[in-house]
Amino acid sequence: MPDVFYKECWHIVGERKVEEVLKVLNGGETLVGWNDTNIVLITKVLANRLKKILPEAFSNTQSAFVPERLITDEGS
């Protein structure tokens, strides 16, 4: 589920979600799709961290993958 769902509905689903997570952490069975969810969350964390360093990692003339840089920018 998207994060906005949890933000808006935590008062409804929060207690059950905490129970499920603790059950898995304490050796319980992993739910179907659990690994997929973890991979998506890890990818999102990595992408958000990379956003901060991408402008410094690429030359000023590189525009791909750098937010707010356009291919038409001259790279001054």
mmCIF file of the N, C-alpha and C atoms, coordinates in Angstrom:
data_MODEL
# 
_entry.id   MODEL 
# 
loop_
_atom_site.group_PDB 
_atom_site.id 
_atom_site.type_symbol 
_atom_site.label_atom_id 
_atom_site.label_alt_id 
_atom_site.label_comp_id 
_atom_site.label_asym_id 
_atom_site.label_entity_id 
_atom_site.label_seq_id 
_atom_site.pdbx_PDB_ins_code 
_atom_site.Cartn_x 
_atom_site.Cartn_y 
_atom_site.Cartn_z 
_atom_site.occupancy 
_atom_site.B_iso_or_equiv 
_atom_site.pdbx_formal_charge 
_atom_site.auth_seq_id 
_atom_site.auth_comp_id 
_atom_site.auth_asym_id 
_atom_site.auth_atom_id 
_atom_site.pdbx_PDB_model_num 
ATOM 1   N N  . MET A 1 1  ? 0.845  -1.179  0.000   1.00 0.00 ? 1  MET A N  1 
ATOM 2   C CA . MET A 1 1  ? 0.000  0.000   0.000   1.00 0.00 ? 1  MET A CA 1 
ATOM 3   C C  . MET A 1 1  ? 0.892  1.244   0.000   1.00 0.00 ? 1  MET A C  1 
ATOM 4   N N  . PRO A 1 2  ? 0.443  2.284   -0.630  1.00 0.00 ? 2  PRO A N  1 
ATOM 5   C CA . PRO A 1 2  ? 1.237  3.524   -0.615  1.00 0.00 ? 2  PRO A CA 1 
ATOM 6   C C  . PRO A 1 2  ? 1.281  4.135   0.787   1.00 0.00 ? 2  PRO A C  1 
ATOM 7   N N  . ASP A 1 3  ? 2.306  4.922   1.028   1.00 0.00 ? 3  ASP A N  1 
ATOM 8   C CA . ASP A 1 3  ? 2.484  5.504   2.357   1.00 0.00 ? 3  ASP A CA 1 
ATOM 9   C C  . ASP A 1 3  ? 1.317  6.381   2.779   1.00 0.00 ? 3  ASP A C  1 
ATOM 10  N N  . VAL A 1 4  ? 0.670  7.028   1.825   1.00 0.00 ? 4  VAL A N  1 
ATOM 11  C CA . VAL A 1 4  ? -0.463 7.900   2.170   1.00 0.00 ? 4  VAL A CA 1 
ATOM 12  C C  . VAL A 1 4  ? -1.592 7.080   2.800   1.00 0.00 ? 4  VAL A C  1 
ATOM 13  N N  . PHE A 1 5  ? -1.753 5.829   2.372   1.00 0.00 ? 5  PHE A N  1 
ATOM 14  C CA . PHE A 1 5  ? -2.758 4.960   2.980   1.00 0.00 ? 5  PHE A CA 1 
ATOM 15  C C  . PHE A 1 5  ? -2.472 4.783   4.471   1.00 0.00 ? 5  PHE A C  1 
ATOM 16  N N  . TYR A 1 6  ? -1.217 4.464   4.798   1.00 0.00 ? 6  TYR A N  1 
ATOM 17  C CA . TYR A 1 6  ? -0.872 4.256   6.202   1.00 0.00 ? 6  TYR A CA 1 
ATOM 18  C C  . TYR A 1 6  ? -0.988 5.534   7.013   1.00 0.00 ? 6  TYR A C  1 
ATOM 19  N N  . LYS A 1 7  ? -0.639 6.657   6.420   1.00 0.00 ? 7  LYS A N  1 
ATOM 20  C CA . LYS A 1 7  ? -0.754 7.933   7.129   1.00 0.00 ? 7  LYS A CA 1 
ATOM 21  C C  . LYS A 1 7  ? -2.208 8.247   7.465   1.00 0.00 ? 7  LYS A C  1 
ATOM 22  N N  . GLU A 1 8  ? -3.088 7.998   6.503   1.00 0.00 ? 8  GLU A N  1 
ATOM 23  C CA . GLU A 1 8  ? -4.497 8.330   6.689   1.00 0.00 ? 8  GLU A CA 1 
ATOM 24  C C  . GLU A 1 8  ? -5.253 7.285   7.518   1.00 0.00 ? 8  GLU A C  1 
ATOM 25  N N  . CYS A 1 9  ? -4.834 6.028   7.441   1.00 0.00 ? 9  CYS A N  1 
ATOM 26  C CA . CYS A 1 9  ? -5.610 4.937   8.052   1.00 0.00 ? 9  CYS A CA 1 
ATOM 27  C C  . CYS A 1 9  ? -4.883 4.225   9.189   1.00 0.00 ? 9  CYS A C  1 
ATOM 28  N N  . TRP A 1 10 ? -3.801 4.814   9.694   1.00 0.00 ? 10 TRP A N  1 
ATOM 29  C CA . TRP A 1 10 ? -3.030 4.135   10.724  1.00 0.00 ? 10 TRP A CA 1 
ATOM 30  C C  . TRP A 1 10 ? -3.887 3.815   11.946  1.00 0.00 ? 10 TRP A C  1 
ATOM 31  N N  . HIS A 1 11 ? -4.795 4.696   12.272  1.00 0.00 ? 11 HIS A N  1 
ATOM 32  C CA . HIS A 1 11 ? -5.661 4.464   13.436  1.00 0.00 ? 11 HIS A CA 1 
ATOM 33  C C  . HIS A 1 11 ? -6.538 3.226   13.244  1.00 0.00 ? 11 HIS A C  1 
ATOM 34  N N  . ILE A 1 12 ? -6.729 2.787   12.017  1.00 0.00 ? 12 ILE A N  1 
ATOM 35  C CA . ILE A 1 12 ? -7.529 1.603   11.727  1.00 0.00 ? 12 ILE A CA 1 
ATOM 36  C C  . ILE A 1 12 ? -6.647 0.362   11.589  1.00 0.00 ? 12 ILE A C  1 
ATOM 37  N N  . VAL A 1 13 ? -5.550 0.465   10.852  1.00 0.00 ? 13 VAL A N  1 
ATOM 38  C CA . VAL A 1 13 ? -4.734 -0.713  10.511  1.00 0.00 ? 13 VAL A CA 1 
ATOM 39  C C  . VAL A 1 13 ? -3.437 -0.825  11.303  1.00 0.00 ? 13 VAL A C  1 
ATOM 40  N N  . GLY A 1 14 ? -3.068 0.204   12.030  1.00 0.00 ? 14 GLY A N  1 
ATOM 41  C CA . GLY A 1 14 ? -1.770 0.261   12.685  1.00 0.00 ? 14 GLY A CA 1 
ATOM 42  C C  . GLY A 1 14 ? -1.481 -0.880  13.640  1.00 0.00 ? 14 GLY A C  1 
ATOM 43  N N  . GLU A 1 15 ? -2.412 -1.155  14.531  1.00 0.00 ? 15 GLU A N  1 
ATOM 44  C CA . GLU A 1 15 ? -2.185 -2.202  15.523  1.00 0.00 ? 15 GLU A CA 1 
ATOM 45  C C  . GLU A 1 15 ? -1.975 -3.563  14.851  1.00 0.00 ? 15 GLU A C  1 
ATOM 46  N N  . ARG A 1 16 ? -2.784 -3.860  13.865  1.00 0.00 ? 16 ARG A N  1 
ATOM 47  C CA . ARG A 1 16 ? -2.664 -5.148  13.155  1.00 0.00 ? 16 ARG A CA 1 
ATOM 48  C C  . ARG A 1 16 ? -1.347 -5.224  12.384  1.00 0.00 ? 16 ARG A C  1 
ATOM 49  N N  . LYS A 1 17 ? -0.945 -4.120  11.772  1.00 0.00 ? 17 LYS A N  1 
ATOM 50  C CA . LYS A 1 17 ? 0.306  -4.100  11.003  1.00 0.00 ? 17 LYS A CA 1 
ATOM 51  C C  . LYS A 1 17 ? 1.500  -4.330  11.923  1.00 0.00 ? 17 LYS A C  1 
ATOM 52  N N  . VAL A 1 18 ? 1.504  -3.705  13.079  1.00 0.00 ? 18 VAL A N  1 
ATOM 53  C CA . VAL A 1 18 ? 2.588  -3.897  14.051  1.00 0.00 ? 18 VAL A CA 1 
ATOM 54  C C  . VAL A 1 18 ? 2.637  -5.357  14.483  1.00 0.00 ? 18 VAL A C  1 
ATOM 55  N N  . GLU A 1 19 ? 1.484  -5.959  14.732  1.00 0.00 ? 19 GLU A N  1 
ATOM 56  C CA . GLU A 1 19 ? 1.438  -7.379  15.105  1.00 0.00 ? 19 GLU A CA 1 
ATOM 57  C C  . GLU A 1 19 ? 2.046  -8.261  14.026  1.00 0.00 ? 19 GLU A C  1 
ATOM 58  N N  . GLU A 1 20 ? 1.705  -7.993  12.764  1.00 0.00 ? 20 GLU A N  1 
ATOM 59  C CA . GLU A 1 20 ? 2.234  -8.791  11.653  1.00 0.00 ? 20 GLU A CA 1 
ATOM 60  C C  . GLU A 1 20 ? 3.747  -8.677  11.543  1.00 0.00 ? 20 GLU A C  1 
ATOM 61  N N  . VAL A 1 21 ? 4.254  -7.469  11.651  1.00 0.00 ? 21 VAL A N  1 
ATOM 62  C CA . VAL A 1 21 ? 5.697  -7.242  11.538  1.00 0.00 ? 21 VAL A CA 1 
ATOM 63  C C  . VAL A 1 21 ? 6.430  -7.933  12.688  1.00 0.00 ? 21 VAL A C  1 
ATOM 64  N N  . LEU A 1 22 ? 5.930  -7.786  13.900  1.00 0.00 ? 22 LEU A N  1 
ATOM 65  C CA . LEU A 1 22 ? 6.577  -8.429  15.053  1.00 0.00 ? 22 LEU A CA 1 
ATOM 66  C C  . LEU A 1 22 ? 6.542  -9.951  14.936  1.00 0.00 ? 22 LEU A C  1 
ATOM 67  N N  . LYS A 1 23 ? 5.462  -10.476 14.404  1.00 0.00 ? 23 LYS A N  1 
ATOM 68  C CA . LYS A 1 23 ? 5.358  -11.923 14.219  1.00 0.00 ? 23 LYS A CA 1 
ATOM 69  C C  . LYS A 1 23 ? 6.456  -12.426 13.281  1.00 0.00 ? 23 LYS A C  1 
ATOM 70  N N  . VAL A 1 24 ? 6.683  -11.728 12.181  1.00 0.00 ? 24 VAL A N  1 
ATOM 71  C CA . VAL A 1 24 ? 7.731  -12.112 11.226  1.00 0.00 ? 24 VAL A CA 1 
ATOM 72  C C  . VAL A 1 24 ? 9.108  -11.960 11.867  1.00 0.00 ? 24 VAL A C  1 
ATOM 73  N N  . LEU A 1 25 ? 9.330  -10.859 12.564  1.00 0.00 ? 25 LEU A N  1 
ATOM 74  C CA . LEU A 1 25 ? 10.625 -10.617 13.197  1.00 0.00 ? 25 LEU A CA 1 
ATOM 75  C C  . LEU A 1 25 ? 10.943 -11.638 14.281  1.00 0.00 ? 25 LEU A C  1 
ATOM 76  N N  . ASN A 1 26 ? 9.922  -12.202 14.866  1.00 0.00 ? 26 ASN A N  1 
ATOM 77  C CA . ASN A 1 26 ? 10.113 -13.207 15.914  1.00 0.00 ? 26 ASN A CA 1 
ATOM 78  C C  . ASN A 1 26 ? 10.085 -14.632 15.376  1.00 0.00 ? 26 ASN A C  1 
ATOM 79  N N  . GLY A 1 27 ? 10.321 -14.790 14.072  1.00 0.00 ? 27 GLY A N  1 
ATOM 80  C CA . GLY A 1 27 ? 10.448 -16.119 13.488  1.00 0.00 ? 27 GLY A CA 1 
ATOM 81  C C  . GLY A 1 27 ? 9.199  -16.673 12.859  1.00 0.00 ? 27 GLY A C  1 
ATOM 82  N N  . GLY A 1 28 ? 8.166  -15.878 12.770  1.00 0.00 ? 28 GLY A N  1 
ATOM 83  C CA . GLY A 1 28 ? 6.930  -16.340 12.140  1.00 0.00 ? 28 GLY A CA 1 
ATOM 84  C C  . GLY A 1 28 ? 7.073  -16.442 10.633  1.00 0.00 ? 28 GLY A C  1 
ATOM 85  N N  . GLU A 1 29 ? 6.043  -16.965 10.019  1.00 0.00 ? 29 GLU A N  1 
ATOM 86  C CA . GLU A 1 29 ? 6.046  -17.145 8.570   1.00 0.00 ? 29 GLU A CA 1 
ATOM 87  C C  . GLU A 1 29 ? 5.998  -15.794 7.860   1.00 0.00 ? 29 GLU A C  1 
ATOM 88  N N  . THR A 1 30 ? 6.775  -15.670 6.795   1.00 0.00 ? 30 THR A N  1 
ATOM 89  C CA . THR A 1 30 ? 6.773  -14.457 5.988   1.00 0.00 ? 30 THR A CA 1 
ATOM 90  C C  . THR A 1 30 ? 5.542  -14.443 5.106   1.00 0.00 ? 30 THR A C  1 
ATOM 91  N N  . LEU A 1 31 ? 4.877  -13.325 5.059   1.00 0.00 ? 31 LEU A N  1 
ATOM 92  C CA . LEU A 1 31 ? 3.676  -13.192 4.251   1.00 0.00 ? 31 LEU A CA 1 
ATOM 93  C C  . LEU A 1 31 ? 4.014  -13.173 2.759   1.00 0.00 ? 31 LEU A C  1 
ATOM 94  N N  . VAL A 1 32 ? 3.073  -13.622 1.934   1.00 0.00 ? 32 VAL A N  1 
ATOM 95  C CA . VAL A 1 32 ? 3.257  -13.588 0.482   1.00 0.00 ? 32 VAL A CA 1 
ATOM 96  C C  . VAL A 1 32 ? 3.444  -12.131 0.055   1.00 0.00 ? 32 VAL A C  1 
ATOM 97  N N  . GLY A 1 33 ? 4.445  -11.868 -0.757  1.00 0.00 ? 33 GLY A N  1 
ATOM 98  C CA . GLY A 1 33 ? 4.706  -10.511 -1.234  1.00 0.00 ? 33 GLY A CA 1 
ATOM 99  C C  . GLY A 1 33 ? 5.571  -9.674  -0.305  1.00 0.00 ? 33 GLY A C  1 
ATOM 100 N N  . TRP A 1 34 ? 5.914  -10.218 0.856   1.00 0.00 ? 34 TRP A N  1 
ATOM 101 C CA . TRP A 1 34 ? 6.713  -9.463  1.837   1.00 0.00 ? 34 TRP A CA 1 
ATOM 102 C C  . TRP A 1 34 ? 8.045  -9.030  1.241   1.00 0.00 ? 34 TRP A C  1 
ATOM 103 N N  . ASN A 1 35 ? 8.733  -9.947  0.566   1.00 0.00 ? 35 ASN A N  1 
ATOM 104 C CA . ASN A 1 35 ? 10.028 -9.616  -0.036  1.00 0.00 ? 35 ASN A CA 1 
ATOM 105 C C  . ASN A 1 35 ? 9.894  -8.552  -1.108  1.00 0.00 ? 35 ASN A C  1 
ATOM 106 N N  . ASP A 1 36 ? 8.826  -8.620  -1.899  1.00 0.00 ? 36 ASP A N  1 
ATOM 107 C CA . ASP A 1 36 ? 8.595  -7.601  -2.920  1.00 0.00 ? 36 ASP A CA 1 
ATOM 108 C C  . ASP A 1 36 ? 8.459  -6.221  -2.283  1.00 0.00 ? 36 ASP A C  1 
ATOM 109 N N  . THR A 1 37 ? 7.722  -6.170  -1.197  1.00 0.00 ? 37 THR A N  1 
ATOM 110 C CA . THR A 1 37 ? 7.527  -4.900  -0.482  1.00 0.00 ? 37 THR A CA 1 
ATOM 111 C C  . THR A 1 37 ? 8.852  -4.368  0.044   1.00 0.00 ? 37 THR A C  1 
ATOM 112 N N  . ASN A 1 38 ? 9.663  -5.245  0.623   1.00 0.00 ? 38 ASN A N  1 
ATOM 113 C CA . ASN A 1 38 ? 10.964 -4.821  1.152   1.00 0.00 ? 38 ASN A CA 1 
ATOM 114 C C  . ASN A 1 38 ? 11.868 -4.299  0.051   1.00 0.00 ? 38 ASN A C  1 
ATOM 115 N N  . ILE A 1 39 ? 11.874 -4.958  -1.102  1.00 0.00 ? 39 ILE A N  1 
ATOM 116 C CA . ILE A 1 39 ? 12.716 -4.514  -2.213  1.00 0.00 ? 39 ILE A CA 1 
ATOM 117 C C  . ILE A 1 39 ? 12.288 -3.135  -2.684  1.00 0.00 ? 39 ILE A C  1 
ATOM 118 N N  . VAL A 1 40 ? 10.992 -2.904  -2.781  1.00 0.00 ? 40 VAL A N  1 
ATOM 119 C CA . VAL A 1 40 ? 10.494 -1.590  -3.203  1.00 0.00 ? 40 VAL A CA 1 
ATOM 120 C C  . VAL A 1 40 ? 10.898 -0.513  -2.198  1.00 0.00 ? 40 VAL A C  1 
ATOM 121 N N  . LEU A 1 41 ? 10.769 -0.802  -0.913  1.00 0.00 ? 41 LEU A N  1 
ATOM 122 C CA . LEU A 1 41 ? 11.143 0.178   0.112   1.00 0.00 ? 41 LEU A CA 1 
ATOM 123 C C  . LEU A 1 41 ? 12.642 0.480   0.085   1.00 0.00 ? 41 LEU A C  1 
ATOM 124 N N  . ILE A 1 42 ? 13.454 -0.556  -0.070  1.00 0.00 ? 42 ILE A N  1 
ATOM 125 C CA . ILE A 1 42 ? 14.905 -0.358  -0.150  1.00 0.00 ? 42 ILE A CA 1 
ATOM 126 C C  . ILE A 1 42 ? 15.258 0.485   -1.362  1.00 0.00 ? 42 ILE A C  1 
ATOM 127 N N  . THR A 1 43 ? 14.649 0.165   -2.509  1.00 0.00 ? 43 THR A N  1 
ATOM 128 C CA . THR A 1 43 ? 14.896 0.936   -3.739  1.00 0.00 ? 43 THR A CA 1 
ATOM 129 C C  . THR A 1 43 ? 14.508 2.397   -3.552  1.00 0.00 ? 43 THR A C  1 
ATOM 130 N N  . LYS A 1 44 ? 13.380 2.637   -2.877  1.00 0.00 ? 44 LYS A N  1 
ATOM 131 C CA . LYS A 1 44 ? 12.929 4.014   -2.656  1.00 0.00 ? 44 LYS A CA 1 
ATOM 132 C C  . LYS A 1 44 ? 13.900 4.783   -1.762  1.00 0.00 ? 44 LYS A C  1 
ATOM 133 N N  . VAL A 1 45 ? 14.380 4.139   -0.720  1.00 0.00 ? 45 VAL A N  1 
ATOM 134 C CA . VAL A 1 45 ? 15.352 4.779   0.184   1.00 0.00 ? 45 VAL A CA 1 
ATOM 135 C C  . VAL A 1 45 ? 16.628 5.120   -0.579  1.00 0.00 ? 45 VAL A C  1 
ATOM 136 N N  . LEU A 1 46 ? 17.130 4.167   -1.362  1.00 0.00 ? 46 LEU A N  1 
ATOM 137 C CA . LEU A 1 46 ? 18.346 4.413   -2.143  1.00 0.00 ? 46 LEU A CA 1 
ATOM 138 C C  . LEU A 1 46 ? 18.155 5.558   -3.138  1.00 0.00 ? 46 LEU A C  1 
ATOM 139 N N  . ALA A 1 47 ? 17.028 5.547   -3.831  1.00 0.00 ? 47 ALA A N  1 
ATOM 140 C CA . ALA A 1 47 ? 16.758 6.603   -4.817  1.00 0.00 ? 47 ALA A CA 1 
ATOM 141 C C  . ALA A 1 47 ? 16.697 7.971   -4.152  1.00 0.00 ? 47 ALA A C  1 
ATOM 142 N N  . ASN A 1 48 ? 16.040 8.061   -3.005  1.00 0.00 ? 48 ASN A N  1 
ATOM 143 C CA . ASN A 1 48 ? 15.940 9.347   -2.311  1.00 0.00 ? 48 ASN A CA 1 
ATOM 144 C C  . ASN A 1 48 ? 17.302 9.836   -1.819  1.00 0.00 ? 48 ASN A C  1 
ATOM 145 N N  . ARG A 1 49 ? 18.156 8.918   -1.398  1.00 0.00 ? 49 ARG A N  1 
ATOM 146 C CA . ARG A 1 49 ? 19.501 9.322   -0.960  1.00 0.00 ? 49 ARG A CA 1 
ATOM 147 C C  . ARG A 1 49 ? 20.369 9.732   -2.146  1.00 0.00 ? 49 ARG A C  1 
ATOM 148 N N  . LEU A 1 50 ? 20.231 9.023   -3.249  1.00 0.00 ? 50 LEU A N  1 
ATOM 149 C CA . LEU A 1 50 ? 21.017 9.361   -4.442  1.00 0.00 ? 50 LEU A CA 1 
ATOM 150 C C  . LEU A 1 50 ? 20.632 10.719  -5.018  1.00 0.00 ? 50 LEU A C  1 
ATOM 151 N N  . LYS A 1 51 ? 19.369 11.100  -4.885  1.00 0.00 ? 51 LYS A N  1 
ATOM 152 C CA . LYS A 1 51 ? 18.912 12.400  -5.395  1.00 0.00 ? 51 LYS A CA 1 
ATOM 153 C C  . LYS A 1 51 ? 19.764 13.535  -4.845  1.00 0.00 ? 51 LYS A C  1 
ATOM 154 N N  . LYS A 1 52 ? 20.205 13.383  -3.606  1.00 0.00 ? 52 LYS A N  1 
ATOM 155 C CA . LYS A 1 52 ? 20.963 14.450  -2.952  1.00 0.00 ? 52 LYS A CA 1 
ATOM 156 C C  . LYS A 1 52 ? 22.371 14.601  -3.511  1.00 0.00 ? 52 LYS A C  1 
ATOM 157 N N  . ILE A 1 53 ? 22.969 13.511  -3.996  1.00 0.00 ? 53 ILE A N  1 
ATOM 158 C CA . ILE A 1 53 ? 24.353 13.590  -4.463  1.00 0.00 ? 53 ILE A CA 1 
ATOM 159 C C  . ILE A 1 53 ? 24.501 13.580  -5.976  1.00 0.00 ? 53 ILE A C  1 
ATOM 160 N N  . LEU A 1 54 ? 23.433 13.292  -6.702  1.00 0.00 ? 54 LEU A N  1 
ATOM 161 C CA . LEU A 1 54 ? 23.541 13.222  -8.162  1.00 0.00 ? 54 LEU A CA 1 
ATOM 162 C C  . LEU A 1 54 ? 24.065 14.510  -8.800  1.00 0.00 ? 54 LEU A C  1 
ATOM 163 N N  . PRO A 1 55 ? 23.596 15.676  -8.383  1.00 0.00 ? 55 PRO A N  1 
ATOM 164 C CA . PRO A 1 55 ? 24.122 16.888  -9.018  1.00 0.00 ? 55 PRO A CA 1 
ATOM 165 C C  . PRO A 1 55 ? 25.645 17.023  -8.913  1.00 0.00 ? 55 PRO A C  1 
ATOM 166 N N  . GLU A 1 56 ? 26.241 16.555  -7.817  1.00 0.00 ? 56 GLU A N  1 
ATOM 167 C CA . GLU A 1 56 ? 27.686 16.630  -7.656  1.00 0.00 ? 56 GLU A CA 1 
ATOM 168 C C  . GLU A 1 56 ? 28.411 15.474  -8.339  1.00 0.00 ? 56 GLU A C  1 
ATOM 169 N N  . ALA A 1 57 ? 27.716 14.367  -8.537  1.00 0.00 ? 57 ALA A N  1 
ATOM 170 C CA . ALA A 1 57 ? 28.344 13.178  -9.107  1.00 0.00 ? 57 ALA A CA 1 
ATOM 171 C C  . ALA A 1 57 ? 28.515 13.269  -10.620 1.00 0.00 ? 57 ALA A C  1 
ATOM 172 N N  . PHE A 1 58 ? 27.732 14.100  -11.278 1.00 0.00 ? 58 PHE A N  1 
ATOM 173 C CA . PHE A 1 58 ? 27.804 14.232  -12.727 1.00 0.00 ? 58 PHE A CA 1 
ATOM 174 C C  . PHE A 1 58 ? 28.277 15.625  -13.104 1.00 0.00 ? 58 PHE A C  1 
ATOM 175 N N  . SER A 1 59 ? 28.903 15.726  -14.241 1.00 0.00 ? 59 SER A N  1 
ATOM 176 C CA . SER A 1 59 ? 29.369 17.036  -14.708 1.00 0.00 ? 59 SER A CA 1 
ATOM 177 C C  . SER A 1 59 ? 28.170 17.939  -14.986 1.00 0.00 ? 59 SER A C  1 
ATOM 178 N N  . ASN A 1 60 ? 28.433 19.227  -15.069 1.00 0.00 ? 60 ASN A N  1 
ATOM 179 C CA . ASN A 1 60 ? 27.363 20.199  -15.316 1.00 0.00 ? 60 ASN A CA 1 
ATOM 180 C C  . ASN A 1 60 ? 26.698 19.990  -16.665 1.00 0.00 ? 60 ASN A C  1 
ATOM 181 N N  . THR A 1 61 ? 27.388 19.356  -17.601 1.00 0.00 ? 61 THR A N  1 
ATOM 182 C CA . THR A 1 61 ? 26.798 19.139  -18.923 1.00 0.00 ? 61 THR A CA 1 
ATOM 183 C C  . THR A 1 61 ? 25.906 17.906  -18.963 1.00 0.00 ? 61 THR A C  1 
ATOM 184 N N  . GLN A 1 62 ? 25.954 17.081  -17.932 1.00 0.00 ? 62 GLN A N  1 
ATOM 185 C CA . GLN A 1 62 ? 25.109 15.884  -17.876 1.00 0.00 ? 62 GLN A CA 1 
ATOM 186 C C  . GLN A 1 62 ? 23.738 16.266  -17.333 1.00 0.00 ? 62 GLN A C  1 
ATOM 187 N N  . SER A 1 63 ? 22.683 15.925  -18.056 1.00 0.00 ? 63 SER A N  1 
ATOM 188 C CA . SER A 1 63 ? 21.349 16.276  -17.582 1.00 0.00 ? 63 SER A CA 1 
ATOM 189 C C  . SER A 1 63 ? 20.509 15.065  -17.198 1.00 0.00 ? 63 SER A C  1 
ATOM 190 N N  . ALA A 1 64 ? 20.828 13.902  -17.728 1.00 0.00 ? 64 ALA A N  1 
ATOM 191 C CA . ALA A 1 64 ? 20.027 12.717  -17.422 1.00 0.00 ? 64 ALA A CA 1 
ATOM 192 C C  . ALA A 1 64 ? 20.148 12.352  -15.948 1.00 0.00 ? 64 ALA A C  1 
ATOM 193 N N  . PHE A 1 65 ? 19.071 12.007  -15.345 1.00 0.00 ? 65 PHE A N  1 
ATOM 194 C CA . PHE A 1 65 ? 18.987 11.545  -13.957 1.00 0.00 ? 65 PHE A CA 1 
ATOM 195 C C  . PHE A 1 65 ? 19.227 12.644  -12.923 1.00 0.00 ? 65 PHE A C  1 
ATOM 196 N N  . VAL A 1 66 ? 19.392 13.875  -13.341 1.00 0.00 ? 66 VAL A N  1 
ATOM 197 C CA . VAL A 1 66 ? 19.631 14.966  -12.395 1.00 0.00 ? 66 VAL A CA 1 
ATOM 198 C C  . VAL A 1 66 ? 18.394 15.860  -12.379 1.00 0.00 ? 66 VAL A C  1 
ATOM 199 N N  . PRO A 1 67 ? 17.668 15.877  -11.258 1.00 0.00 ? 67 PRO A N  1 
ATOM 200 C CA . PRO A 1 67 ? 16.470 16.708  -11.180 1.00 0.00 ? 67 PRO A CA 1 
ATOM 201 C C  . PRO A 1 67 ? 16.772 18.170  -11.464 1.00 0.00 ? 67 PRO A C  1 
ATOM 202 N N  . GLU A 1 68 ? 15.857 18.820  -12.133 1.00 0.00 ? 68 GLU A N  1 
ATOM 203 C CA . GLU A 1 68 ? 15.918 20.245  -12.451 1.00 0.00 ? 68 GLU A CA 1 
ATOM 204 C C  . GLU A 1 68 ? 16.989 20.607  -13.472 1.00 0.00 ? 68 GLU A C  1 
ATOM 205 N N  . ARG A 1 69 ? 17.625 19.628  -14.091 1.00 0.00 ? 69 ARG A N  1 
ATOM 206 C CA . ARG A 1 69 ? 18.541 19.900  -15.204 1.00 0.00 ? 69 ARG A CA 1 
ATOM 207 C C  . ARG A 1 69 ? 17.865 19.453  -16.482 1.00 0.00 ? 69 ARG A C  1 
ATOM 208 N N  . LEU A 1 70 ? 17.920 20.300  -17.472 1.00 0.00 ? 70 LEU A N  1 
ATOM 209 C CA . LEU A 1 70 ? 17.342 19.975  -18.753 1.00 0.00 ? 70 LEU A CA 1 
ATOM 210 C C  . LEU A 1 70 ? 18.431 19.729  -19.777 1.00 0.00 ? 70 LEU A C  1 
ATOM 211 N N  . ILE A 1 71 ? 18.122 18.939  -20.793 1.00 0.00 ? 71 ILE A N  1 
ATOM 212 C CA . ILE A 1 71 ? 19.102 18.647  -21.838 1.00 0.00 ? 71 ILE A CA 1 
ATOM 213 C C  . ILE A 1 71 ? 19.490 19.931  -22.572 1.00 0.00 ? 71 ILE A C  1 
ATOM 214 N N  . THR A 1 72 ? 18.623 20.953  -22.531 1.00 0.00 ? 72 THR A N  1 
ATOM 215 C CA . THR A 1 72 ? 18.913 22.215  -23.194 1.00 0.00 ? 72 THR A CA 1 
ATOM 216 C C  . THR A 1 72 ? 19.794 23.139  -22.370 1.00 0.00 ? 72 THR A C  1 
ATOM 217 N N  . ASP A 1 73 ? 20.032 22.793  -21.095 1.00 0.00 ? 73 ASP A N  1 
ATOM 218 C CA . ASP A 1 73 ? 20.937 23.582  -20.258 1.00 0.00 ? 73 ASP A CA 1 
ATOM 219 C C  . ASP A 1 73 ? 22.352 23.497  -20.818 1.00 0.00 ? 73 ASP A C  1 
ATOM 220 N N  . GLU A 1 74 ? 23.084 24.605  -20.749 1.00 0.00 ? 74 GLU A N  1 
ATOM 221 C CA . GLU A 1 74 ? 24.439 24.636  -21.299 1.00 0.00 ? 74 GLU A CA 1 
ATOM 222 C C  . GLU A 1 74 ? 25.486 24.136  -20.311 1.00 0.00 ? 74 GLU A C  1 
ATOM 223 N N  . GLY A 1 75 ? 25.145 23.968  -19.063 1.00 0.00 ? 75 GLY A N  1 
ATOM 224 C CA . GLY A 1 75 ? 26.114 23.453  -18.088 1.00 0.00 ? 75 GLY A CA 1 
ATOM 225 C C  . GLY A 1 75 ? 27.125 24.473  -17.630 1.00 0.00 ? 75 GLY A C  1 
ATOM 226 N N  . SER A 1 76 ? 26.682 25.685  -17.425 1.00 0.00 ? 76 SER A N  1 
ATOM 227 C CA . SER A 1 76 ? 27.610 26.732  -16.980 1.00 0.00 ? 76 SER A CA 1 
ATOM 228 C C  . SER A 1 76 ? 27.958 26.612  -15.535 1.00 0.00 ? 76 SER A C  1 
# 
